[in-house]
Amino acid sequence: MTRPPNVLAKLRIQNDTALPMYRQLEHQFRTMIADGVLPPGATLPAERKLALDLGISRKTVQQCYEALRQQRMVSAHGRNGYIVEDGFRRIKPGMERLKGFTQEMQELGRVPSSRILERTIGEDRSIASIFGLSSTARFLRLVRVRMGDGIPLSVERAWYDLDIAPGLAEADLTGSVYDRLAECGAPLLECEQTIEAASPEPQECEIFGFSKPIPCLLIKRRSYGTDARLIEYVEGLFRGDTYAYRLHLRA
């Protein structure tokens, strides 16, 4: 076991927020684990002592530690307390080829899952202009929370041209949409992608468990099929405390 660093100085509890205290603690510990401040093998502060030092209830600390345990970031070891697991690392996916979130998580050894927040079919003038279509074109709009090992990693807003892939309208989209597109005869072959810094909105902070906005990565992607027609436009907000893209460049 590794002795924990002095994390008390890094912890902050806010009383002027609707986010529960245990969620505030959970987010801060999760960030320290992702950044290596709490390395694998480190023990978390004892429940009773941490509660006294922060002026909160022991139950609040217990709820925080249990949430971290359920996310497999720490494990319980009886009298030795909670120890940071060796399996958690900041996610560093490569960008050398086109792949969806589901495939990306599988390649990184994580279990992908999604929660659909919104699924609608209709017209959108601004989105139609991105696709180069008339204002009467019909799109599937899909808003999902994308998770790895049960941890919310991104909030994804995507639009799909139903003229090219009408089968998406009734398809099961809790898993890989890219697989569904292939089944509809509209596989994606290439994409254009941009990455920029962005600040999460209040709803996104709640999804990620942030007590206050922290920098995130906004990834915009235009994906094309066999005839070079735009099939998908997606804007994905990825949390900055657990996600970092890796590039391999050659001269």
Helices and strands as residue ranges (DSSP letters): G 8-10, H 21-34, H 47-54, H 58-70, E 74-76, G 78-80, E 82-84, H 101-107, E 112-122, H 125-131, E 139-148, E 151-161, G 166-169, H 177-183, E 190-198, H 202-208, E 216-224, E 230-239
